[in-house]
Amino acid sequence: MTTVLDNPRRTDPPPVVHTAAMLWLVAVAFGALETVLVVSEQLYTGASTVAELLPQVGIRLAVFAGAAFLALRLKAGVNWARWTLAVTLGVFGTLSLVIGPVQWLLAGGSIAEAVAGTDAMGLIFAGSRILHVVAVLGAVTLMFQPRANAYFRSA
C-alpha cells in the first residue's frame, strides 16, 4: 500500500532538484548554528535561563525537522513539498531572517558601523545569516527551473 509520503519517482532527480534539496539542508544547518550562537550568548551573559530559552529552541527544532523532511520529499519529487518550502520558508522564513537588519538599515544604521562595532561572535553570526539567506534563495530559484518543473510535472 502506498501513501502520500511515498516516493512517486523511480528515477534520480535532475541536478537542479538535487542541489535545491541540498541547499535546503545547508540552510537548516546554518539555522541550527545561529540558534546555538544565540542560546550560547544568552546563557553566557545571563540574559536568559535554559527554561526561558527552551520554548524558542523547541520551535526552531520543529521548524528545522520540518524543513529537512520537506527537503527530502522535494528531492523525491513530491510537488506539495516544493510549494510548502517555497511559501513557508522561501517567503515567510526569508522575511523573518532579513526584516530586522532591513529595519535597522532603514532607521539609519550602516554596515560599516555594524562591522566596526561587532565582536567575533557577531561576525560569525552575520556570516552564517548571510549564507543561510543565500542558501534559501538559491534553493527556491533552483526548485522552479525548467528541468525541475518538468520533473515535478512528470509525477
Backbone as a ProteinNet text record, in pm:
[ID]
protein_1_A
[PRIMARY]
MTTVLDNPRRTDPPPVVHTAAMLWLVAVAFGALETVLVVSEQLYTGASTVAELLPQVGIRLAVFAGAAFLALRLKAGVNWARWTLAVTLGVFGTLSLVIGPVQWLLAGGSIAEAVAGTDAMGLIFAGSRILHVVAVLGAVTLMFQPRANAYFRSA
[TERTIARY]
84.5	0	88.5	61.1	138.9	65.3	141.8	84.3	132.4	77.2	115.3	262.6	321.9	461.5	556.5	502.8	588.2	650.1	760.7	832.6	759.6	708.4	640.5	738	866.4	967.1	1044.5	1082.1	1171	1304.4	1319	1443.4	1505.4	1632.8	1700.6	1650.4	1648.3	1605.2	1709.7	1667	1765.8	1857.8	1974.8	2070.6	2013.5	1925.2	1871.8	1787.6	1714	1631.3	1720.5	1817.1	1911.2	1983	2030.9	2102.6	2009.9	1885.9	1789.7	1767	1751.4	1730.9	1852.9	1971.6	2092.9	2104.7	2066.5	2070.3	1972.4	1856.7	1764.4	1827.8	1898.4	1965	2078.9	2147.7	2250.8	2186.1	2072	2001.4	1962	1916.9	1882.7	2007.1	2120.1	2243.7	2282.7	2271.5	2303.2	2202.7	2076.9	1977.6	2009.9	2054.6	2093	2214.9	2311.9	2429.7	2389	2302	2255.6	2185.2	2107.3	2039.1	2140.1	2241.5	2345.2	2416.5	2447.5	2517.2	2431.9	2304.4	2216.2	2197.1	2169.6	2148.8	2275.9	2390	2516.8	2538.2	2515.2	2533.7	2436.2	2311.7	2211.1	2246.6	2292.5	2329.5	2459	2554.8	2684.3	2668.7	2588	2570.7	2470.2	2398	2297.6	2168.1	2152.6	2032.1	1908.8	1929.4	1819.2	1863.2	1763.3	1789.8	1753.4	1796.8	1763.9	1612.2	1542.1	1396	1330.1	1385	1328.7	1353.7	1464.4	1501.9	1441.6	1400.8	1350.4	1235.2	1133.1	1024.8	1073	1159.1	1212	1294.2	1378.1	1462.2	1375.2	1271.7	1180.6	1111.3	1066.1	1001.1	1100.3	1220.8	1322.5	1356.2	1369.7	1399	1287.4	1162.4	1049.3	1054.9	1087.3	1099.2	1212.8	1327.3	1440.8	1406	1338.8	1299.2	1201.1	1104.8	1008.8	1075.9	1170	1241.1	1323.6	1390.6	1469.2	1378.8	1265.8	1169.1	1121.5	1084.3	1035.7	1144.3	1268.5	1378.6	1395.8	1381.7	1392.9	1274.5	1155.8	1038.3	1053.3	1110.2	1137.1	1226.1	1334	1427.6	1360	1260.9	1188.4	1083.2	1065.9	972.4	832.2	814.7	682.6	653.6	558.8	533.5	481.3	398.2	347.8	461.3	567	682.3	752.5	761.6	822.6	745.8	615.3	534.1	531.4	530.8	533.8	664.2	776.5	904.8	908.2	860.2	864.9	786.9	666.3	580.9	622.4	636.1	660.6	801.2	902	1038.8	1099.4	1060.8	1113.2	1064.8	937.1	881.3	885.9	807.9	795.1	923.8	991.6	1117.5	1223.3	1232.9	1329.6	1296.6	1168.7	1129.4	1170.6	1152.9	1190.3	1341.2	1419.8	1565.1	1616.7	1547.2	1600.8	1528.9	1412.3	1335.9	1408.7	1472.3	1545.7	1658.7	1748.4	1856.3	1805.4	1702.1	1648	1590.6	1516	1461.6	1573.7	1678.1	1791.2	1857.9	1877.7	1936.8	1846.6	1715.8	1621.8	1616.4	1648.6	1649	1779.5	1868.9	1991.9	2118	2107.2	2226.1	2308.4	2436.4	2521.4	2597.5	2628.2	2701.7	2841.2	2905.8	3039.2	3034.3	2931.4	2914	2894.3	2814.1	2787.5	2914	2990.6	3112.6	3214.4	3227.7	3325.2	3291	3161.4	3122.1	3091.3	3130.3	3095.2	3218.8	3192	3298.9	3299.6	3385.3	3397.8	3265.8	3194	3065.8	2966.8	2965.3	2875.7	2909.5	3038.4	3080.3	3044.6	3062.7	3025.5	2874.9	2797.1	2651.9	2612.2	2669.2	2635.1	2672	2789.7	2829.9	2735.8	2696.4	2602.4	2468.2	2420.6	2290.6	2294.2	2403.2	2415.9	2414.7	2493.1	2497	2363.4	2294.9	2161.9	2065.1	2061.9	1971.8	2009.5	2137.9	2182.5	2140	2151.5	2110.4	1960.6	1879.8	1734.3	1700.1	1755.7	1724.5	1771.4	1887.5	1935.6	1844.4	1800.3	1711.9	1579.8	1520.6	1391.7	1408.4	1515.4	1539.7	1553.2	1630.3	1652.6	1526.9	1441.5	1320.9	1224.3	1238.1	1144	1211.4	1328.7	1395	1318.7	1331.1	1256.5	1272.8	1395.1	1413.2	1344.2	1341.9	1270.7	1121	1069.5	926.1	886.9	968.3	939.5	942.2	1034.5	1045.2	919.9	870.5	751.3	624.7	619.9	502.8	492.2	602.9	601.7	550.1	503.2	455.1	334
-118	0	123.6	219.1	342	453.9	549.1	665.9	790	906.5	1034.1	1065.2	1002.9	1028	940	840.8	752.1	826.2	774.5	834.1	803.2	907.8	881.9	861.8	876.7	869.1	737.9	691.6	576.7	616	743.3	792.2	894.8	917.3	1019.9	1157	1251.4	1386.2	1453.7	1551.9	1626.6	1703.3	1742.3	1811.8	1936.3	2010.8	2131.5	2096.5	1987.3	1946.6	1890.2	1809.3	1756	1871	1968.4	2081.5	2166.2	2186.3	2261.7	2192.7	2061.7	1987.8	2000.6	1991.3	2005.7	2148	2248.6	2386.3	2406.4	2340.3	2348.1	2288.5	2178.8	2117.7	2206	2273.5	2370.4	2484.6	2533.1	2639.7	2593.9	2470.3	2415.1	2413.8	2373.5	2369.4	2509.2	2608.5	2745.2	2796	2759.7	2797	2736	2611.9	2545.7	2614.5	2650	2721.7	2854.9	2928.9	3056.6	3036.9	2931.8	2901.9	2874.4	2793.8	2763.4	2891.6	2978.3	3102.6	3192.3	3207	3292.6	3234.2	3105.2	3041.1	3051.1	3026	3034.4	3174.5	3274.6	3412.7	3447.3	3407.6	3436.4	3370.8	3246.9	3176.6	3232.5	3262.6	3314.3	3449.9	3536.9	3670.9	3672.1	3563.2	3557.7	3629	3663.4	3732.8	3643	3513.1	3416.7	3290.9	3215.3	3084.7	2976.1	2857.4	2744.3	2730.8	2742.2	2728.4	2834.1	2954.1	3060.9	3036.1	2973.2	2950.4	2823.8	2729.7	2601.2	2613.4	2697.2	2705.8	2752.9	2856	2904.7	2797	2730.7	2625.7	2511.7	2476.4	2370.6	2404.7	2527.5	2571	2565.9	2615.3	2612.9	2469.7	2380.3	2240.5	2178.3	2212.5	2161.8	2215.7	2343.7	2402.4	2336.3	2315.9	2251.3	2109.1	2035.2	1897.8	1897.7	1990	2001	2037.3	2130.4	2170.9	2055.9	1981.7	1867.8	1761.8	1733.9	1638.4	1683.9	1812.8	1865.7	1862.6	1890.1	1885.5	1743.8	1645.1	1506.7	1468.8	1517.7	1492	1565.7	1686	1762.2	1680.8	1629.1	1550.3	1427.3	1374.7	1257.2	1293.3	1422.5	1463.4	1493.6	1519.9	1547.9	1697.1	1730.2	1869.6	1952.2	1892.6	1971.5	2013.6	1934.7	1971.7	2092.9	2096.4	2211.2	2338.3	2334	2453.7	2491.5	2393.1	2422.3	2491.6	2440.7	2505.5	2647.1	2662.3	2792.9	2897.7	2862.1	2960.6	2981	2871.9	2888.2	2939.3	2873.1	2912.2	3004.4	2985.6	3072.8	3215.9	3233	3368.4	3412.2	3347	3392.3	3371.8	3260.7	3236.7	3339.6	3370.9	3471.9	3607.8	3642.9	3770.1	3775.5	3666	3665.1	3680.4	3636.7	3647.3	3786.5	3856.6	3984.3	4107.2	4091.4	4208.9	4293.3	4229.9	4303.7	4386.9	4325.9	4404.8	4513.7	4486.4	4587.6	4704.6	4676.2	4783.4	4866	4799.5	4869.1	4960.9	4911.5	4994.5	5112.9	5089.2	5197.4	5302.3	5262.7	5356.1	5435.5	5414.9	5492.3	5416.5	5287.9	5207.3	5188.6	5162.2	5137.9	5007.4	4943.4	4817.1	4840.6	4950	4980.6	4997.7	5063.9	5083.8	4949.3	4863.6	4733	4648.5	4646.9	4566.2	4620.2	4753.1	4813.7	4786.7	4772.6	4756.8	4615.9	4517	4379.2	4300.3	4191	4100.9	3978.1	3884.6	3763	3687	3677.3	3606.1	3674.3	3805.1	3879.3	3858.1	3854.6	3831.5	3690	3592.9	3454.8	3446.8	3510.6	3509.2	3575.3	3691.7	3763.6	3680.3	3618.4	3533.7	3416.1	3355.3	3243.7	3288.6	3402.7	3452.9	3483.4	3543	3572.9	3443	3345.4	3217.2	3144	3157.6	3098.7	3155	3286.9	3351.7	3314.2	3312.9	3275.2	3131.9	3041.1	2901.4	2893.1	2966.8	2965.2	3021.6	3136.5	3197.7	3109.6	3046.9	2955.1	2834.2	2779	2662.2	2695.3	2807.8	2846.4	2867.9	2934.2	2957.6	2825.8	2733.9	2606.1	2519.9	2529.2	2445.7	2475	2593	2632.4	2651.6	2594.2	2593.5	2499.1	2516.9	2432.9	2281.9	2235.7	2090.1	2044.6	2130.8	2097	2091.9	2190	2191.7	2065.3	2023.8	1901.5	1779.1	1775.1	1662.8	1652.4	1764.5	1760.7	1736	1782	1757.3	1611.5	1540.9	1402.4	1302.9	1351.6	1260.8	1182.4
0	0	0	-88.8	-94.4	-23.1	26.2	91.9	21.4	61.7	1.8	28	130	162.2	82.5	13.1	-64.2	-181.6	-225.3	-337.1	-467.8	-536.8	-662.7	-778.8	-756.1	-861.4	-853.7	-968.2	-971.7	-1033.5	-1071.5	-1130.2	-1037	-1057.9	-979.6	-1021	-926.2	-961.6	-1049.7	-1128.8	-1207.3	-1111.6	-1159	-1071.9	-1002.8	-1069.2	-1005.3	-883.3	-887.8	-773.5	-663.4	-701.1	-601.9	-530.5	-606.1	-547.8	-461.1	-505	-424.1	-289.9	-291.5	-166.5	-76	-133.7	-53.9	2.8	-74.8	-24.6	90.7	84.8	198.3	322.8	306.7	422	473.3	383.4	423.8	502.9	455.1	526.2	666.7	678.9	810.6	900.2	845.2	924.4	972.4	885.2	926.9	1029.9	1014.7	1114.9	1250.4	1249.7	1375.3	1436.4	1353.6	1402.9	1466.7	1400.6	1454.7	1588.9	1599.4	1725.5	1835.9	1806.1	1904.7	1947.3	1852	1885.8	1976.2	1943.2	2023	2162.7	2169.9	2300.2	2384.7	2323.7	2397.1	2452.8	2370.7	2416.1	2528.8	2512.8	2615.5	2749	2743.7	2866.3	2925.5	2839.7	2886.3	2955.3	2897.6	2955.4	3069.3	3086.1	3192.2	3156.9	3029.7	2985.8	2990.1	2980.9	2983.4	3055.6	3098.8	3159.6	3058.3	3086	2999.1	2987.2	3098.7	3097.5	3009.8	3008.2	2924.9	2777	2744.9	2605	2545.1	2628.5	2578.1	2478.6	2503.8	2405.6	2267.8	2265.5	2137.7	2067.3	2143.6	2085.5	2034.2	2109	2064.7	1934	1921.1	1796.3	1681.3	1705.5	1599.2	1558.1	1655.3	1622	1539.1	1572.1	1493.5	1350.5	1335.2	1200.6	1124	1191.3	1124.7	1081.2	1167.5	1133.2	1016.8	1020.6	910.9	779.7	785.5	663.9	607.8	694.3	647.5	584.2	648.9	594	456.1	445.4	318.1	210.9	248.7	151.9	96.5	181.6	134.6	45.8	78.5	-5.5	-139.3	-135.7	-258.4	-350.8	-296.5	-376.9	-436.2	-364.3	-412.2	-517.7	-544.5	-649.5	-601.3	-473.9	-418.7	-434.6	-522.1	-557.3	-440.4	-353	-240.7	-148.6	-140.3	-58	-118.6	-251	-319.4	-287.3	-299.2	-274.9	-127.1	-40.8	103.2	140.7	90.5	116.3	57.9	-64.3	-129.4	-52.1	-8.5	58.8	204.2	278.9	422.6	452	399.4	431.2	325.9	200.9	96.2	109.2	143.4	157.9	304.2	388.8	528.1	607.7	584.5	654.3	617.3	488	444.6	503.4	503.3	564.6	711.1	783.9	926.2	945.1	847	856.9	823.6	734.6	686.3	740.8	801.3	842.9	947.2	1044.7	1147.2	1088.8	1011.9	952	856.6	780.4	688.8	767.9	874.3	957.6	1019.2	1063.9	1123.4	1020.8	898.4	792.7	758.6	750.3	719	829.4	952.1	1065.1	1072.3	976.7	972.5	1005.3	1033.3	1060.6	935	951.7	835.4	854.5	744.6	750	807.9	767.7	820.4	972.4	1021.2	1165.8	1235.7	1175.9	1236.8	1242.8	1135.4	1132.2	1231.6	1239.1	1330.3	1476.6	1505.7	1645.3	1688.3	1611.4	1648.2	1689.9	1758.5	1800.7	1710.4	1742.8	1661.2	1653.6	1765.8	1766.9	1672.5	1674	1585.1	1438.4	1408.4	1270.1	1224.6	1313.1	1279	1255	1343.4	1327.3	1195.8	1167.2	1043.4	920.5	923.6	811.1	793.4	904.7	898.8	843.7	889	842.1	692.4	645.1	501.8	421.5	463.2	391.3	401	512.6	531.9	427.1	415.2	319.2	176.2	145.5	10.4	-21.9	74.4	51.8	24	99.8	79.3	-58.4	-91.6	-221.7	-337.6	-321.1	-424.3	-439	-326.7	-330.9	-399	-362.1	-422.7	-572.4	-610.6	-753.9	-829.5	-775.9	-844.5	-849.2	-747.6	-742.8	-856.8	-917.8	-1021.9	-1158.5	-1175.6	-1305.6	-1399.4	-1530.2	-1624.6	-1601.6	-1575.6	-1554.1	-1427	-1325.2	-1201.6	-1228.4	-1299.8	-1332	-1408.1	-1502.7	-1579.4	-1488.5	-1396.4	-1302.5	-1217.1	-1166.5	-1081.8	-1163.4	-1286.4	-1372.8	-1413.2	-1419.3	-1468.7	-1367	-1255.2	-1147.9	-1193.2
[MASK]
+++++++++++++++++++++++++++++++++++++++++++++++++++++++++++++++++++++++++++++++++++++++++++++++++++++++++++++++++++++++++++++++++++++++++++++++++++++++++++

